[in-house]
Amino acid sequence: MLHLDIQSTLAKAITPSMGIPDQELTALRTSMKRHIDDYLRERTQGEHAWSMDPYDKQMLDRVKEVAMHAKAERIKTVVWIGIGGSGLGPKVIQEAFEGPDTVEFVVIDTIDPAMLQTYLDVIEWKSTLLVIASKSGDTLEPMSVFFLCYEELKKARKERAAERVVALTDPTSGYLHNFCLNENIQMLPIPTAVGGRYSIFTPVGLLPLALLGGDIGQFVRGAKEMDTQCQSNILNENPAALLAAVQYLLDTKKGYPVRVIMPYSQRLQSIARWNQQLIAESLGKKETANPIPLAAIGTQDQHSLLQQWMAGPRKTWHIFITELEKPRVIVPENLDRHWAEIAGKTFGQLVDACYEGTSRALTSAKRPHVTISLARLDEAHLGQLFFLFLVEVVLLGKVYRIDPYGQPAVETGKKITKDILSRGRTE
C-alpha cells in the first residue's frame, strides 16, 4: 500500500505557529468521522457513482475486448482525443506505461493549429486507432479535433475508417452518441452519473491502460484496496480523511491556501495536473475559502520555484509523491574529483537526495509538507493513488461545505465561446 506521511505539517516538527497542533487535529476527528459516515451512507443511496466503477466487471470485460481487438488488428498508434479529465487521466496512464514495446500513444488535448498540423504530418493513419472521449459530445475542443482526425482516417481507410474508431461517451444520449450510431462507430460508456474528472475508473482510464498492455485488473484492485482503507471512520487509519484534514487545517487555521502537488517522478508529472483540475473544478466555488491547487514537478521546480517557497510569503504547502523502486541507471564512476559525490551513484539516489534536500530545507524554514510514497509505480499503486485523491476531494467538499460536483463557472465560459463562434467573430 502507498504510505502517507504528515509529520512535517505538525506543530512538533515546524512549531505551533506554523504547523498543526495536536488539539486542532483532535478537534476535527469527530466532524471528520461524521463526514466519512455520511459519504458511505450516500454511496448506499446511489450517490458518488464513480466510487463503484472499480467493481463494474462488465465494464472491465468490454474494455479488454476492445484492447484485444486492437492488438489483433496490429495497431501501432493510438490517437486519444480528450480534454480535462478525459485527457489528463489518460495522459497519466501514458506517461507511466508507454514504452518501446507498447503502441505509440498520442494524447491530443489542444486546438493549437501548429500542434495539430504536426500531428497530421507525422501520424501514420493506416495503422492508427482513433479514440474520442467526450461524455456529452458537445465540448468544442475534443469534437473539433475529432472531426479533423476522422477525416484523415477516412482518407487513409476509405469506407472502413469507422472500424478504427472508438468513442467514449454517454451510453444513452448526446451528440457523439448519435453520431456514432449513424456512422456505425463502436462506443464504450462513460456512466451518466460520473463526471469527467471522476472518470478514471471508467473506460477513460481503463482503455488507455489496456491498450498499453497494462493490467486493468491490478489497477482496479489497487482502487478497491484504497476504498477499504477510506471506509474507516478513524482518522489516522483513513489516508484520504487524514489528507483532507491536513489540507483544511493548513488553509483555514494556518493561512496556507496554495496546495502544491509535486511528484518526484517524471512518469507522474501529469497526476499533478490531474489533481490540480480535480481540486480546482470541484472546490473552486467560494471566494471566501477553498484550496488553490498548483502542479509542480521535482526536480525541475526546485530550480524555478523553491526560492519562492522557502523565502516568499507563507501561502504554500506541499504534497510530494515519490516512488521507492526505480530503474537502475548509474552515473559513470570515472569523473573528476569535483564530482566525487555523484560518481557511481544511481540516478535514483540522485532523485531521492534532491527530494530529501527539498523536504529538509522546507522543514528548516518551518514550511509544511506531506509525502505520499509508492513502493513502485505499477498498476495497483496507481489505482490506490487515484482513488485516494477522489475520496479526499469528496471529504474536502464536506469540510469546506462545497458541492464537489458540477462546474457552473466553466459552463459560462463555454456558452460565451459558442456565442462568439456563432456570430462569426474573426478579429
ABEGO torsion letter per residue (X at the ends): XBBBBAAAABAAAAEAAABBBAAAAAAAAAAAAAAAAAAAAAAAAGBGAAAAAAABAAAAAAAAAAAAAAAAAGBABBBBBBBEAAAAAAAAAAAAABBAABBBBBBBABABAAAAAAAAAABBAAABBBBBBBAAGABAAAAAAAAAAAAAAAAAAEAAAAAABBBBBBAABEAAAAAAAAAGBBBBBBBAABBAAAAAABAAAAAAAAAAGBBAAAAAAAAAAAAAAAABABAAABAAAAAAAAAAAAAAAAGBABBBBBBBBAAAAAAAAAAAAAAAAAABABAABBBBBBBBBOAAAAAAAAAAAAABBBABBBBBBBBABBBBBBBBABBBAAAAAABGBBAAAAAAAAAAAAAAAAAAAGBBBBBBBBABBBAAAAAAAAAAAAAAAAAAAAAAGBBABEBAAAAAAAAAAAAAAAAGBAX
